[in-house]
Amino acid sequence: MASRDSKNQIRVRIHTRIRRRVAGTAARPRLAVFRSVKHIYAQLIDDAKGHTVLAASSKEKDGKNGGNMAGAKAVGQMIAERAKESGIKAVVFDRGGYLYHGRVKALADSAREAGLEF
């Protein structure tokens, strides 16, 4: 019964549906976002090899701006800078089953502003 599923079960189901269409390659890795109550995390994943190329989280740099909008913007900036250093210019965005709104949107917008293409 769908009405008794937890929010996380619904999110995982949506994420599984998204993952049928979205896959990362070495040339264009998948930018996966995970949001917790306290922090936000971003990873660049090469699905062909099945490993994480780069990662960034709001836990880094003292985690002062943990799970808020400022933290999401900082993580987007960090992941874009690290991607540029590694020679990655374009990614495929994976919102992780979350709505493209709030912290997820802030992370994506700051990554775009810092030079990532998606």
C-alpha positions in Angstrom: 0.0 0.0 0.0 1.6 3.2 -1.2 0.0 5.4 1.5 1.9 3.5 4.3 5.3 3.7 2.7 7.9 6.0 4.4 9.2 9.0 2.6 12.5 7.3 2.1 10.9 4.2 0.6 9.1 6.5 -1.9 12.3 8.4 -2.7 14.2 5.1 -3.3 11.5 3.9 -5.6 11.7 7.2 -7.6 15.5 7.0 -7.7 15.3 3.5 -9.1 13.0 4.7 -11.8 15.4 7.6 -12.6 18.4 5.3 -12.7 16.9 3.3 -15.5 17.5 6.3 -17.8 20.5 8.0 -16.2 24.0 6.4 -16.3 27.5 7.9 -16.0 30.4 7.1 -18.2 34.1 7.9 -17.9 33.7 10.9 -20.3 30.4 12.1 -18.6 30.1 10.8 -15.0 26.9 10.9 -13.0 26.6 13.6 -10.4 24.7 11.9 -7.6 23.2 13.9 -4.8 22.4 12.5 -1.3 20.7 14.7 1.2 20.5 14.0 5.0 19.1 16.1 7.7 22.5 17.4 8.8 24.5 17.3 5.6 24.5 17.1 1.8 26.8 14.9 -0.3 27.7 14.8 -4.0 29.6 12.1 -6.0 30.8 11.8 -9.5 30.3 8.2 -10.5 31.5 6.2 -13.5 28.8 3.6 -13.8 30.6 1.7 -16.6 33.4 0.8 -14.2 31.2 1.0 -11.1 33.4 3.4 -9.0 33.3 6.9 -7.6 35.6 9.3 -9.4 35.2 12.3 -7.0 33.2 13.2 -3.9 32.4 16.3 -1.9 30.3 16.8 1.2 29.2 19.5 3.6 31.2 17.6 6.4 34.4 18.9 4.9 35.8 22.3 6.1 34.4 22.1 9.6 30.9 21.4 8.3 29.7 24.8 9.6 27.1 25.0 6.8 25.9 21.5 7.1 22.5 20.7 5.6 21.4 24.2 4.7 21.4 26.1 1.5 24.8 27.6 2.0 26.2 24.1 2.6 24.6 22.9 -0.6 26.1 25.8 -2.6 29.5 25.1 -1.1 29.4 21.4 -2.0 28.3 22.3 -5.6 31.2 24.7 -5.9 33.7 22.1 -4.5 32.6 19.2 -6.7 32.8 21.5 -9.8 36.3 22.7 -8.9 37.5 19.1 -8.3 35.9 18.0 -11.6 37.7 20.7 -13.5 41.0 19.7 -11.9 40.4 16.1 -13.1 39.5 17.3 -16.6 35.8 16.6 -16.3 33.7 19.2 -18.0 30.3 17.6 -18.5 28.2 15.4 -16.1 24.8 13.8 -16.0 22.7 15.0 -13.0 21.1 12.5 -10.7 18.8 14.1 -8.2 18.6 10.9 -6.2 14.8 10.7 -6.1 14.6 14.1 -4.4 12.5 17.0 -5.9 14.6 19.4 -7.9 14.0 22.1 -5.3 15.7 23.7 -2.4 19.1 22.3 -1.4 19.3 19.9 -4.5 18.6 22.8 -6.8 21.1 25.1 -5.0 23.8 22.4 -5.3 23.1 22.0 -9.1 23.0 25.8 -9.7 26.3 26.4 -7.9 28.0 23.5 -9.8 26.8 25.0 -13.1 28.0 28.5 -12.1 31.4 27.0 -11.3 31.7 25.5 -14.8 30.1 22.0 -14.9 27.9 21.4 -17.9 24.6 19.4 -17.5 
